[in-house]
Amino acid sequence: MREIDYNISEGNIQLQKIKKKEIKLKKISLIIPVLQEEKLLDFTLSHFTKELLEKYNIELIVSDGGSNDRTLEIAEKFTEKVVKYSGETRQTISAGRNAGANVSDADILVFINGDSYPENCEAFFQAVQDWACGKGKFKNCIALTCWVTVQPEQMLLKDKIFYAVHNRYIMLLNFISVGMGRGECQIVKRDYFERISGYDEKLAAGEDFDLFKRIAKFGKIGFIKDIKIYESPRRFRKYGYFKVIMQWIVNSVSVIIYGKSVSDEWDPVR
């Protein structure tokens, strides 16, 4: 009887080892470009707890574009991987994202902005891990994006209309393989990111659209509509929807036709 019990126990141990191998997680780099973000960064980064990062095998990378406020101090409370820019000219957000990717050694790159975070971080990173491990409806996609919106308590009627239309516009462009995704949420397999040499660093605006447009030439981009990314509405509140959308359109058309953005730099709204 003891011999039988030992064999059963040994079998359970072997089964546990097999299960551990089966659920091995891919490494994820969460890359956040920032500039003068002392007002929101503490709140943003607080969503990415140590427990969450360990559970989903995530390294948090903050890429700073030359802040002279408390941004670096805040970032260093949450991660040791803080990339500091010290150039004389203004760094583009494209270069900031690439700088973060350059210090990453992960298979999966997740780019969000300093004012953005998932509504449900557990659901978000579980979806990313499932996709990275070849599971779920998006397993054949080479990149992902999500539904971007604002927090319910900040939502106005004009916000509801804009996000309802704009998110469906992004869904349509990805469905027809044009490629589209805002910088608030771009999830990319590293090999494809490197294949196209990452973000175009000369673009001060439209760089997010440009990245997915080039990636879409190699495969499908999935849109996860059931997972929300919250962003600050600060730019829309300052300039209004019409002006911001017109800037997007002008820069996107210029990127498509001329390979460069009209804007020399993107005004930080803080």
C-alpha positions as CSV (number, residue, x, y, z in Angstrom):
1,M,0.0,0.0,0.0
2,R,2.8,2.4,0.8
3,E,4.4,1.7,-2.6
4,I,1.1,2.5,-4.3
5,D,0.7,5.7,-2.3
6,Y,4.3,6.7,-3.2
7,N,3.6,6.1,-6.9
8,I,0.4,8.2,-6.8
9,S,2.2,11.0,-5.1
10,E,5.1,10.8,-7.5
11,G,2.6,11.0,-10.4
12,N,1.0,14.1,-8.9
13,I,4.4,15.7,-8.6
14,Q,5.1,14.9,-12.3
15,L,1.7,16.3,-13.3
16,Q,2.3,19.5,-11.4
17,K,5.6,19.9,-13.2
18,I,3.9,19.5,-16.6
19,K,1.3,22.0,-15.6
20,K,3.9,24.6,-14.6
21,K,5.6,24.1,-18.0
22,E,2.3,24.6,-19.8
23,I,1.5,27.9,-18.0
24,K,4.9,29.5,-18.4
25,L,4.2,33.2,-19.0
26,K,5.7,35.3,-21.7
27,K,7.7,38.3,-20.5
28,I,5.9,41.7,-21.1
29,S,7.4,45.1,-21.1
30,L,5.0,47.9,-20.2
31,I,6.6,51.0,-21.7
32,I,5.3,54.5,-20.7
33,P,6.8,57.6,-22.3
34,V,6.5,60.7,-20.1
35,L,7.2,64.4,-20.1
36,Q,6.4,66.8,-17.2
37,E,3.8,64.3,-15.8
38,E,4.1,65.0,-12.1
39,K,0.3,65.7,-11.8
40,L,-0.9,62.3,-13.1
41,L,2.0,59.9,-13.1
42,D,1.7,58.8,-9.4
43,F,-1.9,57.9,-10.0
44,T,-1.2,56.2,-13.3
45,L,1.7,54.0,-12.0
46,S,-0.2,53.1,-8.8
47,H,-2.4,50.8,-10.9
48,F,0.6,48.7,-11.8
49,T,1.3,47.2,-8.4
50,K,4.3,45.0,-7.6
51,E,1.9,42.0,-7.2
52,L,0.4,42.6,-10.6
53,L,3.8,42.9,-12.3
54,E,5.0,39.7,-10.7
55,K,1.8,37.8,-11.4
56,Y,1.9,38.5,-15.2
57,N,5.7,38.6,-15.7
58,I,5.8,42.3,-16.5
59,E,8.7,44.8,-16.4
60,L,7.6,48.4,-16.0
61,I,9.7,50.9,-18.1
62,V,9.2,54.6,-17.8
63,S,10.9,56.6,-20.6
64,D,11.3,60.3,-19.7
65,G,11.7,62.9,-22.4
66,G,13.6,65.4,-20.3
67,S,11.3,66.4,-17.5
68,N,12.4,69.0,-15.0
69,D,9.5,68.6,-12.5
70,R,9.0,65.6,-10.1
71,T,8.3,63.1,-12.9
72,L,11.6,61.2,-12.5
73,E,11.3,61.1,-8.7
74,I,7.8,59.7,-9.0
75,A,8.8,57.1,-11.7
76,E,11.7,55.8,-9.6
77,K,9.3,55.0,-6.8
78,F,7.7,52.4,-9.0
79,T,10.5,51.0,-11.1
80,E,14.2,50.7,-11.5
81,K,14.0,50.9,-15.3
82,V,13.7,54.6,-15.9
83,V,15.2,55.9,-19.2
84,K,16.4,59.5,-19.0
85,Y,16.8,61.7,-22.0
86,S,19.4,64.5,-21.8
87,G,19.6,65.7,-25.4
88,E,19.6,69.4,-26.3
89,T,16.6,69.2,-28.7
90,R,13.1,68.2,-27.8
91,Q,12.6,64.5,-27.9
92,T,9.7,63.2,-29.9
93,I,7.3,60.7,-28.2
94,S,8.3,58.2,-30.9
95,A,11.9,58.4,-29.8
96,G,10.8,58.1,-26.2
97,R,8.9,54.9,-26.9
98,N,11.8,53.5,-28.9
99,A,14.2,54.3,-26.0
100,G,11.9,52.3,-23.7
101,A,11.9,49.4,-26.1
102,N,15.7,49.5,-26.4
103,V,16.2,48.6,-22.7
104,S,13.5,45.9,-22.8
105,D,14.3,42.2,-23.2
106,A,10.6,41.1,-23.4
107,D,8.8,39.2,-26.1
108,I,5.8,41.5,-25.9
109,L,5.8,45.3,-25.9
110,V,2.9,47.2,-24.4
111,F,2.9,50.9,-25.0
112,I,0.5,53.3,-23.1
113,N,0.8,57.0,-22.2
114,G,1.5,58.7,-18.9
115,D,-2.1,59.6,-18.4
116,S,-3.6,56.2,-19.4
117,Y,-4.3,52.9,-17.6
118,P,-6.6,49.9,-18.0
119,E,-10.0,49.9,-16.4
120,N,-9.2,46.4,-15.1
121,C,-5.5,45.7,-15.1
122,E,-6.0,42.0,-14.3
123,A,-8.3,41.5,-17.3
124,F,-6.1,43.5,-19.5
125,F,-2.8,41.7,-18.8
126,Q,-4.6,38.3,-18.7
127,A,-5.8,39.0,-22.3
128,V,-2.3,40.1,-23.3
129,Q,-0.8,36.9,-21.9
130,D,-3.4,34.7,-23.5
131,W,-2.7,36.3,-26.9
132,A,1.1,36.1,-26.3
133,C,0.7,32.3,-25.5
134,G,-1.3,31.7,-28.7
135,K,-4.7,31.5,-27.0
136,G,-8.1,33.1,-27.7
137,K,-9.7,34.8,-30.7
138,F,-6.8,37.1,-31.4
139,K,-4.1,34.3,-31.4
140,N,-3.4,34.8,-35.1
141,C,-2.9,38.6,-34.8
142,I,0.5,40.2,-34.6
143,A,-0.5,43.3,-32.6
144,L,-3.5,44.4,-30.5
145,T,-5.2,47.6,-29.4
146,C,-8.2,48.3,-27.1
147,W,-11.2,50.5,-26.6
148,V,-10.0,53.9,-25.4
149,T,-12.3,56.1,-23.4
150,V,-12.4,58.4,-20.3
151,Q,-13.5,57.5,-16.7
152,P,-17.3,57.4,-16.2
153,E,-17.1,60.2,-13.6
154,Q,-15.5,62.5,-16.2
155,M,-17.7,61.5,-19.1
156,L,-19.7,64.2,-20.9
157,L,-22.2,63.7,-23.7
158,K,-19.7,64.9,-26.3
159,D,-17.2,62.4,-24.9
160,K,-19.7,59.6,-25.4
161,I,-20.3,60.6,-29.0
162,F,-16.6,61.0,-29.9
163,Y,-15.4,57.7,-28.3
164,A,-18.3,55.7,-29.7
165,V,-17.5,56.9,-33.2
166,H,-13.7,57.0,-33.0
167,N,-13.3,53.5,-31.5
168,R,-15.5,52.0,-34.2
169,Y,-13.5,53.9,-36.8
170,I,-10.3,52.2,-35.4
171,M,-12.1,48.8,-35.5
172,L,-13.0,49.4,-39.1
173,L,-9.5,50.3,-40.2
174,N,-8.1,47.2,-38.5
175,F,-10.8,45.0,-40.0
176,I,-9.9,46.1,-43.5
177,S,-6.2,45.7,-42.7
178,V,-5.2,49.4,-42.9
179,G,-3.8,49.3,-39.4
180,M,-4.7,51.8,-36.7
181,G,-4.3,52.2,-32.9
182,R,-3.8,55.2,-30.6
183,G,-0.7,55.5,-28.4
184,E,-2.9,55.1,-25.4
185,C,-2.8,51.3,-26.1
186,Q,-0.5,49.6,-28.6
187,I,0.5,46.0,-28.0
188,V,3.1,44.5,-30.3
189,K,5.1,41.4,-30.7
190,R,8.8,42.3,-30.4
191,D,9.9,40.6,-33.6
192,Y,7.5,42.6,-35.7
193,F,8.3,45.8,-33.9
194,E,12.0,45.3,-34.7
195,R,11.2,44.2,-38.2
196,I,9.9,47.7,-39.0
197,S,12.5,49.5,-36.8
198,G,9.9,50.6,-34.3
199,Y,8.4,54.1,-34.2
200,D,9.5,56.6,-36.8
201,E,11.5,59.0,-34.5
202,K,11.1,62.0,-36.8
203,L,7.4,62.0,-36.4
204,A,6.2,64.4,-33.7
205,A,2.6,63.4,-34.3
206,G,0.8,60.6,-36.0
207,E,3.5,58.1,-35.0
208,D,1.0,55.7,-33.4
209,F,-1.0,55.5,-36.6
210,D,2.1,55.2,-38.7
211,L,3.4,52.2,-36.6
212,F,0.3,50.2,-37.0
213,K,0.0,51.1,-40.6
214,R,3.4,49.6,-41.3
215,I,2.8,46.6,-39.0
216,A,-0.5,45.8,-40.8
217,K,1.5,44.9,-43.9
218,F,2.7,41.7,-42.1
219,G,-0.5,40.5,-40.4
220,K,-3.8,41.3,-38.7
221,I,-4.2,43.7,-35.8
222,G,-6.8,42.8,-33.2
223,F,-9.1,45.2,-31.5
224,I,-10.2,44.1,-28.0
225,K,-13.5,46.0,-27.6
226,D,-14.4,44.4,-24.2
227,I,-11.3,45.9,-22.4
228,K,-11.2,49.6,-21.8
229,I,-8.2,51.9,-21.4
230,Y,-8.9,55.2,-19.6
231,E,-7.2,58.3,-20.7
232,S,-7.3,61.9,-19.4
233,P,-9.6,64.2,-21.5
234,R,-7.3,67.1,-20.7
235,R,-6.3,67.8,-24.4
236,F,-10.0,67.8,-25.5
237,R,-10.9,70.0,-22.6
238,K,-8.2,72.6,-23.4
239,Y,-8.5,72.7,-27.2
240,G,-11.9,71.2,-28.0
241,Y,-12.7,68.2,-30.1
242,F,-12.8,70.0,-33.4
243,K,-9.3,71.4,-33.1
244,V,-7.7,68.1,-31.9
245,I,-9.4,66.0,-34.5
246,M,-8.3,68.4,-37.3
247,Q,-4.7,68.2,-36.0
248,W,-5.0,64.4,-36.1
249,I,-6.4,64.4,-39.7
250,V,-3.8,66.9,-41.0
251,N,-0.9,65.0,-39.4
252,S,-2.2,61.6,-40.5
253,V,-2.6,62.7,-44.2
254,S,0.8,64.3,-44.1
255,V,2.4,61.0,-42.7
256,I,0.6,59.0,-45.4
257,I,1.6,61.2,-48.4
258,Y,4.9,62.8,-47.3
259,G,6.1,60.5,-44.6
260,K,6.3,63.3,-42.1
261,S,4.0,65.1,-39.7
262,V,2.9,68.7,-40.1
263,S,3.4,69.4,-36.4
264,D,7.1,70.0,-35.4
265,E,6.3,69.0,-31.9
266,W,3.2,67.9,-29.9
267,D,2.2,70.5,-27.3
268,P,2.2,68.8,-23.9
269,V,-1.1,69.6,-22.0
270,R,-0.5,69.3,-18.3
